[in-house]
Amino acid sequence: MKLTKMLVFSLLLMPLAAVAYEACEVSAPFAVFSVPYVAKAPELNTDPHSPTWAHAATTWIEKDCSQKLDYPKLKTEVRAFWTGDDLYLLFISPYTELNLWLPPDNSKDRLKLWDRDVVEFFLGDDWTNIKRYKEFEIAPTGDWVDLDIDLGTDKSTAEWNSGWQRQGRIDEKNHIWYAAARVPLKSVSQQPIKPGTKWRVNLYRIDGLGEDPVRHFMCWQQTCVVNRDPNHVPEHFGTLIFTK
């Protein structure tokens, strides 16, 4: 599972983090992403110029998760909105060189997707047991995985199926890759969603060739930890707000 693998990454990174960089400190207010309501559910696509994304809100992923590092050439745009049934997200990711699992296989969950280029988002509606949330990942090839996370237990599973739709597309000419997702709201929360509803969220991108210590681990809401997995830090998640 990813949690064990990422712990290994953290241990490998420990000397580098201790010597080369000063870890950041997380302080309030945490990041907030307010996403608008769209009445009619549009077709999912990866074209940022299409009507599907015309009314979406926008935020950015540009910082390293654990240190005070910016990656301006990898600055990743994220767009989102919601309908009565689904949350839509679009990731727009500039790249220099892709690191892919080949050949692609979009027919089922692909574990270890996180060992290559990928975008991820974690969503949870439980503000009491913050270690319970869902994890979604999409690669440039459209390969994917969705996971039901119960952090710190042996109950996290890839057997869970959210029923989501997802797409990936590579624009080789402009060196940008795209990932789009349509996530059923009921896959994350059994509570009715209405304007003002708040979920817990973080957005991620993993990029680069080589082993984990030299790859780019980027977070929307910085988690600011060292010697541990930089993504699965629910105490440092931001907030997703469903608006009108």
C-alpha positions as CSV (number, residue, x, y, z in Angstrom):
1,M,0.0,0.0,0.0
2,K,1.0,3.6,-0.5
3,L,1.2,4.5,3.1
4,T,4.1,2.0,3.7
5,K,5.8,3.0,0.5
6,M,5.7,6.7,1.3
7,L,7.1,6.0,4.8
8,V,10.1,4.6,3.1
9,F,10.3,7.7,1.0
10,S,10.3,9.9,4.1
11,L,13.1,7.9,5.6
12,L,15.2,8.2,2.5
13,L,14.6,11.9,2.4
14,M,15.5,12.5,6.0
15,P,19.2,13.4,5.6
16,L,18.4,15.7,2.6
17,A,15.7,17.6,4.5
18,A,17.8,18.0,7.6
19,V,20.8,19.3,5.8
20,A,19.6,21.2,2.8
21,Y,16.2,22.8,3.7
22,E,14.4,24.4,6.6
23,A,11.0,22.8,7.1
24,C,8.0,25.2,6.9
25,E,5.5,25.8,9.7
26,V,1.8,25.5,9.1
27,S,-0.3,28.2,10.6
28,A,-3.9,29.4,10.4
29,P,-5.6,30.2,8.2
30,F,-5.3,27.1,6.1
31,A,-6.0,27.1,2.4
32,V,-9.7,27.4,1.3
33,F,-11.1,26.4,-2.1
34,S,-14.6,27.8,-2.7
35,V,-16.3,26.0,-5.6
36,P,-19.5,27.2,-7.4
37,Y,-22.7,25.4,-8.1
38,V,-23.6,24.6,-11.7
39,A,-27.2,23.6,-12.3
40,K,-26.8,21.4,-15.3
41,A,-24.3,18.6,-15.2
42,P,-21.9,19.0,-18.2
43,E,-20.0,16.3,-20.1
44,L,-16.6,15.6,-18.5
45,N,-13.6,16.6,-20.7
46,T,-10.0,17.8,-20.4
47,D,-10.3,20.9,-22.6
48,P,-9.9,24.0,-20.4
49,H,-11.5,26.2,-23.1
50,S,-14.7,24.2,-23.3
51,P,-18.0,25.4,-21.8
52,T,-17.7,22.6,-19.1
53,W,-15.1,24.6,-17.2
54,A,-16.3,28.2,-18.0
55,H,-17.8,28.7,-14.5
56,A,-15.3,26.8,-12.5
57,A,-13.3,28.3,-9.6
58,T,-9.5,28.2,-9.9
59,T,-6.6,27.5,-7.4
60,W,-3.0,26.5,-7.8
61,I,-0.5,23.9,-6.7
62,E,3.0,25.4,-6.8
63,K,4.9,24.6,-3.5
64,D,6.8,21.7,-2.2
65,C,4.9,19.8,0.5
66,S,7.5,19.8,3.2
67,Q,10.0,22.7,2.6
68,K,9.9,26.3,1.5
69,L,10.4,25.5,-2.2
70,D,8.5,26.9,-5.2
71,Y,8.3,25.2,-8.6
72,P,7.2,28.0,-11.0
73,K,7.8,25.8,-14.1
74,L,5.4,23.2,-12.7
75,K,2.8,25.6,-11.4
76,T,-0.4,23.5,-11.7
77,E,-3.9,25.0,-12.2
78,V,-6.8,23.3,-10.6
79,R,-10.4,24.1,-11.5
80,A,-13.5,22.9,-9.8
81,F,-17.3,23.2,-9.5
82,W,-20.2,21.0,-8.3
83,T,-23.6,19.9,-9.4
84,G,-26.4,18.3,-7.5
85,D,-24.7,14.9,-7.8
86,D,-21.0,15.4,-8.5
87,L,-17.8,17.3,-7.9
88,Y,-15.8,18.2,-11.0
89,L,-12.1,18.9,-11.1
90,L,-9.6,19.7,-13.8
91,F,-5.8,19.7,-13.3
92,I,-3.6,21.6,-15.9
93,S,0.0,20.5,-15.4
94,P,3.0,21.9,-17.3
95,Y,5.9,19.4,-17.6
96,T,9.4,19.1,-18.8
97,E,9.6,15.3,-19.2
98,L,7.0,12.7,-18.4
99,N,7.5,9.7,-16.1
100,L,4.8,7.2,-17.0
101,W,3.7,3.6,-16.4
102,L,3.6,2.0,-19.9
103,P,1.7,0.5,-21.4
104,P,-1.3,2.3,-19.9
105,D,-4.2,0.3,-18.4
106,N,-7.3,2.2,-17.6
107,S,-9.5,-0.8,-17.0
108,K,-8.9,-1.1,-13.3
109,D,-7.2,0.5,-10.3
110,R,-3.5,0.9,-10.8
111,L,-1.6,0.6,-7.6
112,K,1.8,2.3,-7.3
113,L,0.5,5.0,-9.6
114,W,2.2,7.4,-7.2
115,D,5.7,6.1,-8.3
116,R,5.3,8.0,-11.6
117,D,3.8,11.4,-12.6
118,V,0.4,11.8,-11.1
119,V,-2.1,14.3,-9.6
120,E,-4.0,13.4,-6.4
121,F,-6.8,14.8,-4.3
122,F,-8.0,13.7,-0.9
123,L,-11.5,14.4,0.2
124,G,-13.3,13.9,3.5
125,D,-16.4,15.1,5.3
126,D,-15.6,13.9,8.8
127,W,-14.3,16.7,10.9
128,T,-14.1,14.6,14.0
129,N,-12.3,11.5,12.8
130,I,-10.0,13.3,10.4
131,K,-8.1,10.2,9.6
132,R,-11.0,9.0,7.5
133,Y,-11.0,10.3,3.9
134,K,-11.0,9.2,0.2
135,E,-8.0,9.4,-2.1
136,F,-8.2,9.8,-5.9
137,E,-5.3,9.7,-8.4
138,I,-5.0,10.3,-12.1
139,A,-1.9,9.9,-14.3
140,P,-1.3,11.6,-17.7
141,T,-2.2,8.4,-19.5
142,G,-5.6,8.3,-17.7
143,D,-4.5,5.5,-15.4
144,W,-6.2,5.9,-12.0
145,V,-6.8,4.6,-8.5
146,D,-9.3,5.5,-5.8
147,L,-8.7,4.5,-2.2
148,D,-10.7,4.5,1.0
149,I,-8.3,5.7,3.7
150,D,-8.5,5.0,7.4
151,L,-5.1,6.3,8.4
152,G,-3.1,4.4,11.0
153,T,-5.2,1.2,10.7
154,D,-5.2,-1.8,8.4
155,K,-8.6,-0.8,7.0
156,S,-7.4,1.4,4.1
157,T,-8.4,-0.4,0.8
158,A,-8.2,-0.1,-2.9
159,E,-11.2,-2.5,-3.2
160,W,-13.5,0.5,-2.6
161,N,-15.1,1.8,-5.8
162,S,-16.2,5.4,-5.8
163,G,-18.0,5.2,-9.2
164,W,-16.1,8.2,-10.4
165,Q,-15.2,9.2,-14.0
166,R,-11.8,10.4,-15.0
167,Q,-9.7,11.3,-18.0
168,G,-6.1,12.0,-18.8
169,R,-4.6,13.7,-21.8
170,I,-1.0,14.7,-22.9
171,D,-0.4,17.8,-25.1
172,E,3.1,17.0,-26.2
173,K,3.4,20.1,-28.4
174,N,2.8,22.5,-25.5
175,H,4.2,20.3,-22.8
176,I,1.1,20.3,-20.7
177,W,-0.9,17.3,-19.4
178,Y,-4.5,17.3,-18.2
179,A,-6.5,15.3,-15.7
180,A,-10.3,15.6,-15.3
181,A,-12.5,14.0,-12.7
182,R,-16.2,13.7,-11.9
183,V,-16.6,12.4,-8.4
184,P,-20.1,11.4,-7.0
185,L,-20.8,13.4,-3.9
186,K,-22.3,10.4,-2.2
187,S,-19.0,8.5,-2.6
188,V,-17.4,10.9,-0.1
189,S,-20.4,11.9,2.1
190,Q,-23.8,10.4,3.0
191,Q,-24.9,13.9,4.1
192,P,-26.8,16.1,1.7
193,I,-24.6,18.8,0.1
194,K,-25.8,22.3,0.0
195,P,-24.3,25.8,-0.3
196,G,-22.1,26.3,2.8
197,T,-21.2,22.6,3.2
198,K,-17.5,22.2,4.0
199,W,-15.3,19.2,3.3
200,R,-11.7,18.6,4.2
201,V,-9.3,18.6,1.2
202,N,-5.8,18.6,-0.1
203,L,-4.5,18.6,-3.7
204,Y,-1.2,17.2,-4.8
205,R,1.0,16.7,-7.8
206,I,4.0,14.3,-8.0
207,D,6.4,14.9,-10.9
208,G,9.9,13.9,-12.1
209,L,12.3,11.2,-13.0
210,G,14.4,9.1,-10.7
211,E,13.9,8.0,-7.1
212,D,11.6,9.7,-4.7
213,P,14.2,12.0,-3.0
214,V,14.8,13.8,-6.3
215,R,11.2,14.0,-7.5
216,H,8.8,16.9,-6.9
217,F,6.2,16.3,-4.2
218,M,3.8,19.3,-4.4
219,C,0.9,20.3,-2.2
220,W,-1.9,22.9,-2.5
221,Q,-2.0,23.2,1.3
222,Q,1.5,22.7,2.6
223,T,1.8,19.9,5.1
224,C,5.2,20.9,6.4
225,V,6.4,17.6,7.8
226,V,9.7,15.8,7.5
227,N,10.7,12.2,8.2
228,R,7.1,11.0,7.3
229,D,4.8,10.8,4.4
230,P,4.2,14.4,3.1
231,N,0.7,13.8,1.7
232,H,-1.1,11.8,4.3
233,V,-1.2,14.6,6.9
234,P,-4.9,15.1,7.6
235,E,-4.3,17.6,10.5
236,H,-3.0,20.0,7.8
237,F,-5.7,19.6,5.1
238,G,-7.4,22.7,3.8
239,T,-11.1,23.3,3.3
240,L,-13.4,22.8,0.3
241,I,-16.5,25.0,0.5
242,F,-19.5,24.4,-1.7
243,T,-21.0,27.7,-2.7
244,K,-24.0,28.9,-4.7
